[in-house]
Amino acid sequence: MYQAIEAICQNGVIQPLEPVVFNHNEYLVILRLPRPAMLPGSAIKGTMRGMLSSVDDFIAAKQQEIDRE
Protein backbone atom coordinates (compact mmCIF):
# COMPACT_ATOMS: atom_id res chain seq x y z
CA MET A 1 0.00 0.00 0.00
CA TYR A 2 1.23 3.49 -0.82
CA GLN A 3 0.49 6.35 1.55
CA ALA A 4 1.66 9.95 1.36
CA ILE A 5 2.49 11.36 4.77
CA GLU A 6 3.39 14.99 5.24
CA ALA A 7 6.16 15.58 7.74
CA ILE A 8 8.76 18.09 8.80
CA CYS A 9 12.30 17.51 9.96
CA GLN A 10 13.36 19.29 13.14
CA ASN A 11 16.83 18.71 14.58
CA GLY A 12 17.24 15.58 12.46
CA VAL A 13 13.97 14.02 13.62
CA ILE A 14 11.20 13.43 11.07
CA GLN A 15 7.83 14.37 12.56
CA PRO A 16 4.56 13.60 10.73
CA LEU A 17 2.13 16.52 10.60
CA GLU A 18 -0.77 14.15 11.36
CA PRO A 19 -0.94 11.05 13.57
CA VAL A 20 0.08 7.88 11.71
CA VAL A 21 0.24 4.23 12.73
CA PHE A 22 3.08 1.97 11.59
CA ASN A 23 3.57 -1.74 12.11
CA HIS A 24 6.62 -2.82 14.10
CA ASN A 25 9.68 -2.99 11.79
CA GLU A 26 7.66 -1.66 8.85
CA TYR A 27 9.84 -0.67 5.89
CA LEU A 28 9.46 2.95 4.76
CA VAL A 29 10.82 4.91 1.82
CA ILE A 30 11.03 8.65 2.37
CA LEU A 31 11.02 11.03 -0.60
CA ARG A 32 12.28 14.54 0.02
CA LEU A 33 10.33 17.04 -2.08
CA PRO A 34 10.78 20.79 -2.37
CA ARG A 35 8.20 22.63 -0.34
CA PRO A 36 5.77 24.36 -2.69
CA ALA A 37 4.67 27.90 -1.98
CA MET A 38 1.61 27.44 0.19
CA LEU A 39 -0.64 29.53 2.33
CA PRO A 40 0.02 29.14 6.06
CA GLY A 41 -1.82 26.12 7.40
CA SER A 42 -2.50 24.60 3.99
CA ALA A 43 -1.63 21.00 3.26
CA ILE A 44 0.45 19.67 0.39
CA LYS A 45 -2.38 17.37 -0.69
CA GLY A 46 -3.52 18.73 -4.01
CA THR A 47 -0.68 21.24 -4.18
CA MET A 48 1.60 18.68 -5.83
CA ARG A 49 -1.18 17.44 -8.13
CA GLY A 50 0.10 17.23 -11.67
CA MET A 51 3.76 17.04 -10.64
CA LEU A 52 3.55 13.28 -10.17
CA SER A 53 0.53 11.49 -11.54
CA SER A 54 1.05 8.51 -9.27
CA VAL A 55 3.59 6.78 -7.11
CA ASP A 56 3.87 4.07 -9.77
CA ASP A 57 4.80 6.72 -12.37
CA PHE A 58 7.43 8.10 -10.01
CA ILE A 59 8.93 4.65 -9.42
CA ALA A 60 8.99 3.94 -13.17
CA ALA A 61 10.67 7.29 -13.89
CA LYS A 62 13.23 6.68 -11.14
CA GLN A 63 14.02 3.22 -12.55
CA GLN A 64 14.55 4.73 -16.01
CA GLU A 65 16.91 7.29 -14.48
CA ILE A 66 18.89 4.51 -12.77
CA ASP A 67 18.99 2.46 -15.98
CA ARG A 68 20.50 5.43 -17.87
CA GLU A 69 23.38 5.77 -15.37
Distance bins in CASP14 RR format, pairs under 12 A and 6 or more apart:
PFRMAT RR
TARGET T0000
AUTHOR 0000-0000-0000
RMODE 2
METHOD distances of the structure
MODEL  1
1 22 0 0 0 0 0 1 0 0 0 0 0
1 23 0 0 0 0 0 1 0 0 0 0 0
1 26 0 0 0 0 0 1 0 0 0 0 0
1 27 0 0 0 0 0 1 0 0 0 0 0
1 28 0 0 0 0 0 1 0 0 0 0 0
1 55 0 0 0 0 0 1 0 0 0 0 0
2 28 0 0 0 0 0 1 0 0 0 0 0
2 29 0 0 0 0 1 0 0 0 0 0 0
2 31 0 0 0 0 0 1 0 0 0 0 0
2 52 0 0 0 0 0 1 0 0 0 0 0
2 54 0 0 0 0 1 0 0 0 0 0 0
2 55 1 0 1 0 0 0 0 0 0 0 0
2 56 0 0 0 0 1 0 0 0 0 0 0
2 57 0 0 0 0 0 1 0 0 0 0 0
2 58 0 0 0 0 1 0 0 0 0 0 0
2 59 0 0 0 0 1 0 0 0 0 0 0
3 16 0 0 0 0 0 1 0 0 0 0 0
3 18 0 0 0 0 0 1 0 0 0 0 0
3 20 1 0 0 1 0 0 0 0 0 0 0
3 21 0 0 0 0 0 1 0 0 0 0 0
3 22 0 0 0 0 0 1 0 0 0 0 0
3 26 0 0 0 0 0 1 0 0 0 0 0
3 28 0 0 0 0 1 0 0 0 0 0 0
3 29 0 0 0 0 0 1 0 0 0 0 0
3 45 0 0 0 0 0 1 0 0 0 0 0
3 55 0 0 0 0 1 0 0 0 0 0 0
4 16 0 0 0 0 0 1 0 0 0 0 0
4 17 0 0 0 0 0 1 0 0 0 0 0
4 18 0 0 0 0 0 1 0 0 0 0 0
4 20 0 0 0 0 0 1 0 0 0 0 0
4 28 0 0 0 0 0 1 0 0 0 0 0
4 29 0 0 0 0 0 1 0 0 0 0 0
4 30 0 0 0 0 0 1 0 0 0 0 0
4 31 0 0 0 0 1 0 0 0 0 0 0
4 33 0 0 0 0 1 0 0 0 0 0 0
4 43 0 0 0 0 0 1 0 0 0 0 0
4 44 1 0 0 1 0 0 0 0 0 0 0
4 45 1 0 0 1 0 0 0 0 0 0 0
4 46 0 0 0 0 0 1 0 0 0 0 0
4 47 0 0 0 0 0 1 0 0 0 0 0
4 48 0 0 0 0 1 0 0 0 0 0 0
4 49 0 0 0 0 0 1 0 0 0 0 0
4 52 0 0 0 0 1 0 0 0 0 0 0
4 54 0 0 0 0 0 1 0 0 0 0 0
4 55 0 0 0 0 1 0 0 0 0 0 0
4 58 0 0 0 0 0 1 0 0 0 0 0
5 14 0 0 0 0 1 0 0 0 0 0 0
5 15 0 0 0 0 0 1 0 0 0 0 0
5 16 1 0 1 0 0 0 0 0 0 0 0
5 17 1 0 0 1 0 0 0 0 0 0 0
5 18 1 0 0 1 0 0 0 0 0 0 0
5 19 0 0 0 0 0 1 0 0 0 0 0
5 20 1 0 1 0 0 0 0 0 0 0 0
5 21 0 0 0 0 0 1 0 0 0 0 0
5 22 0 0 0 0 1 0 0 0 0 0 0
5 28 0 0 0 0 1 0 0 0 0 0 0
5 29 0 0 0 0 0 1 0 0 0 0 0
5 30 0 0 0 0 1 0 0 0 0 0 0
5 31 0 0 0 0 0 1 0 0 0 0 0
5 33 0 0 0 0 0 1 0 0 0 0 0
5 43 0 0 0 0 0 1 0 0 0 0 0
5 44 0 0 0 0 0 1 0 0 0 0 0
5 45 0 0 0 0 0 1 0 0 0 0 0
6 14 0 0 0 0 0 1 0 0 0 0 0
6 15 0 0 0 0 0 1 0 0 0 0 0
6 16 1 0 0 1 0 0 0 0 0 0 0
6 17 1 0 1 0 0 0 0 0 0 0 0
6 18 1 0 0 1 0 0 0 0 0 0 0
6 19 0 0 0 0 0 1 0 0 0 0 0
6 20 0 0 0 0 1 0 0 0 0 0 0
6 30 0 0 0 0 0 1 0 0 0 0 0
6 31 0 0 0 0 0 1 0 0 0 0 0
6 33 0 0 0 0 1 0 0 0 0 0 0
6 35 0 0 0 0 0 1 0 0 0 0 0
6 36 0 0 0 0 0 1 0 0 0 0 0
6 38 0 0 0 0 0 1 0 0 0 0 0
6 41 0 0 0 0 0 1 0 0 0 0 0
6 42 0 0 0 0 0 1 0 0 0 0 0
6 43 1 0 0 1 0 0 0 0 0 0 0
6 44 1 0 1 0 0 0 0 0 0 0 0
6 45 1 0 0 1 0 0 0 0 0 0 0
6 46 0 0 0 0 0 1 0 0 0 0 0
6 47 0 0 0 0 0 1 0 0 0 0 0
6 48 0 0 0 0 0 1 0 0 0 0 0
7 13 0 0 0 0 1 0 0 0 0 0 0
7 14 1 0 1 0 0 0 0 0 0 0 0
7 15 1 0 1 0 0 0 0 0 0 0 0
7 16 1 0 1 0 0 0 0 0 0 0 0
7 17 1 0 0 1 0 0 0 0 0 0 0
7 18 0 0 0 0 1 0 0 0 0 0 0
7 19 0 0 0 0 0 1 0 0 0 0 0
7 20 0 0 0 0 1 0 0 0 0 0 0
7 28 0 0 0 0 0 1 0 0 0 0 0
7 30 0 0 0 0 1 0 0 0 0 0 0
7 31 0 0 0 0 0 1 0 0 0 0 0
7 32 0 0 0 0 0 1 0 0 0 0 0
7 33 0 0 0 0 0 1 0 0 0 0 0
7 35 0 0 0 0 0 1 0 0 0 0 0
7 43 0 0 0 0 0 1 0 0 0 0 0
7 44 0 0 0 0 0 1 0 0 0 0 0
8 14 1 0 0 1 0 0 0 0 0 0 0
8 15 1 0 1 0 0 0 0 0 0 0 0
8 16 0 0 0 0 1 0 0 0 0 0 0
8 17 1 0 0 1 0 0 0 0 0 0 0
8 18 0 0 0 0 0 1 0 0 0 0 0
8 32 0 0 0 0 0 1 0 0 0 0 0
8 35 0 0 0 0 1 0 0 0 0 0 0
8 44 0 0 0 0 0 1 0 0 0 0 0
9 15 1 0 0 1 0 0 0 0 0 0 0
9 16 0 0 0 0 0 1 0 0 0 0 0
9 17 0 0 0 0 0 1 0 0 0 0 0
9 30 0 0 0 0 1 0 0 0 0 0 0
9 32 0 0 0 0 1 0 0 0 0 0 0
9 35 0 0 0 0 0 1 0 0 0 0 0
10 16 0 0 0 0 0 1 0 0 0 0 0
10 17 0 0 0 0 0 1 0 0 0 0 0
14 20 0 0 0 0 0 1 0 0 0 0 0
14 28 0 0 0 0 1 0 0 0 0 0 0
14 30 1 0 0 1 0 0 0 0 0 0 0
14 31 0 0 0 0 0 1 0 0 0 0 0
14 32 0 0 0 0 0 1 0 0 0 0 0
16 22 0 0 0 0 1 0 0 0 0 0 0
16 28 0 0 0 0 0 1 0 0 0 0 0
16 30 0 0 0 0 0 1 0 0 0 0 0
17 41 0 0 0 0 1 0 0 0 0 0 0
17 42 0 0 0 0 0 1 0 0 0 0 0
17 43 1 0 0 1 0 0 0 0 0 0 0
17 44 0 0 0 0 1 0 0 0 0 0 0
17 45 0 0 0 0 0 1 0 0 0 0 0
18 43 0 0 0 0 1 0 0 0 0 0 0
18 44 0 0 0 0 0 1 0 0 0 0 0
18 45 0 0 0 0 0 1 0 0 0 0 0
20 26 0 0 0 0 0 1 0 0 0 0 0
20 28 0 0 0 0 0 1 0 0 0 0 0
22 28 1 0 0 1 0 0 0 0 0 0 0
29 55 0 0 0 0 1 0 0 0 0 0 0
29 58 0 0 0 0 0 1 0 0 0 0 0
29 59 0 0 0 0 1 0 0 0 0 0 0
29 62 0 0 0 0 0 1 0 0 0 0 0
31 44 0 0 0 0 0 1 0 0 0 0 0
31 48 0 0 0 0 0 1 0 0 0 0 0
31 51 0 0 0 0 0 1 0 0 0 0 0
31 52 0 0 0 0 1 0 0 0 0 0 0
31 55 0 0 0 0 1 0 0 0 0 0 0
31 58 1 0 0 1 0 0 0 0 0 0 0
31 59 0 0 0 0 0 1 0 0 0 0 0
31 62 0 0 0 0 1 0 0 0 0 0 0
33 44 1 0 0 1 0 0 0 0 0 0 0
33 47 0 0 0 0 0 1 0 0 0 0 0
33 48 1 0 0 1 0 0 0 0 0 0 0
33 51 0 0 0 0 1 0 0 0 0 0 0
33 52 0 0 0 0 1 0 0 0 0 0 0
33 58 0 0 0 0 0 1 0 0 0 0 0
34 44 0 0 0 0 0 1 0 0 0 0 0
34 47 0 0 0 0 0 1 0 0 0 0 0
34 48 0 0 0 0 1 0 0 0 0 0 0
34 51 0 0 0 0 1 0 0 0 0 0 0
35 42 0 0 0 0 0 1 0 0 0 0 0
35 43 0 0 0 0 0 1 0 0 0 0 0
35 44 1 0 0 1 0 0 0 0 0 0 0
35 47 0 0 0 0 1 0 0 0 0 0 0
35 48 0 0 0 0 0 1 0 0 0 0 0
36 42 0 0 0 0 1 0 0 0 0 0 0
36 43 0 0 0 0 0 1 0 0 0 0 0
36 44 1 0 0 1 0 0 0 0 0 0 0
36 45 0 0 0 0 0 1 0 0 0 0 0
36 46 0 0 0 0 1 0 0 0 0 0 0
36 47 1 0 1 0 0 0 0 0 0 0 0
36 48 1 0 0 1 0 0 0 0 0 0 0
36 49 0 0 0 0 0 1 0 0 0 0 0
36 50 0 0 0 0 0 1 0 0 0 0 0
36 51 0 0 0 0 1 0 0 0 0 0 0
37 44 0 0 0 0 0 1 0 0 0 0 0
37 47 0 0 0 0 1 0 0 0 0 0 0
37 48 0 0 0 0 0 1 0 0 0 0 0
38 44 1 0 0 1 0 0 0 0 0 0 0
38 45 0 0 0 0 0 1 0 0 0 0 0
38 46 0 0 0 0 0 1 0 0 0 0 0
38 47 1 0 1 0 0 0 0 0 0 0 0
38 48 0 0 0 0 0 1 0 0 0 0 0
39 47 0 0 0 0 1 0 0 0 0 0 0
41 47 0 0 0 0 0 1 0 0 0 0 0
42 48 0 0 0 0 0 1 0 0 0 0 0
43 49 0 0 0 0 0 1 0 0 0 0 0
44 51 0 0 0 0 0 1 0 0 0 0 0
44 52 0 0 0 0 0 1 0 0 0 0 0
46 52 0 0 0 0 0 1 0 0 0 0 0
48 54 0 0 0 0 0 1 0 0 0 0 0
48 55 0 0 0 0 0 1 0 0 0 0 0
48 58 0 0 0 0 0 1 0 0 0 0 0
50 57 0 0 0 0 0 1 0 0 0 0 0
50 58 0 0 0 0 0 1 0 0 0 0 0
51 57 0 0 0 0 0 1 0 0 0 0 0
51 58 0 0 0 0 1 0 0 0 0 0 0
51 61 0 0 0 0 0 1 0 0 0 0 0
52 58 1 0 1 0 0 0 0 0 0 0 0
52 59 0 0 0 0 1 0 0 0 0 0 0
52 60 0 0 0 0 0 1 0 0 0 0 0
52 61 0 0 0 0 1 0 0 0 0 0 0
52 62 0 0 0 0 0 1 0 0 0 0 0
53 59 0 0 0 0 0 1 0 0 0 0 0
53 60 0 0 0 0 0 1 0 0 0 0 0
53 61 0 0 0 0 0 1 0 0 0 0 0
54 60 0 0 0 0 1 0 0 0 0 0 0
54 61 0 0 0 0 0 1 0 0 0 0 0
55 61 0 0 0 0 0 1 0 0 0 0 0
55 62 0 0 0 0 0 1 0 0 0 0 0
56 62 0 0 0 0 0 1 0 0 0 0 0
56 63 0 0 0 0 0 1 0 0 0 0 0
57 63 0 0 0 0 0 1 0 0 0 0 0
57 64 0 0 0 0 0 1 0 0 0 0 0
58 64 0 0 0 0 0 1 0 0 0 0 0
58 65 0 0 0 0 0 1 0 0 0 0 0
59 65 0 0 0 0 0 1 0 0 0 0 0
59 66 0 0 0 0 0 1 0 0 0 0 0
60 66 0 0 0 0 0 1 0 0 0 0 0
60 67 0 0 0 0 0 1 0 0 0 0 0
61 67 0 0 0 0 0 1 0 0 0 0 0
61 68 0 0 0 0 0 1 0 0 0 0 0
62 68 0 0 0 0 0 1 0 0 0 0 0
62 69 0 0 0 0 0 1 0 0 0 0 0
63 69 0 0 0 0 0 1 0 0 0 0 0
END
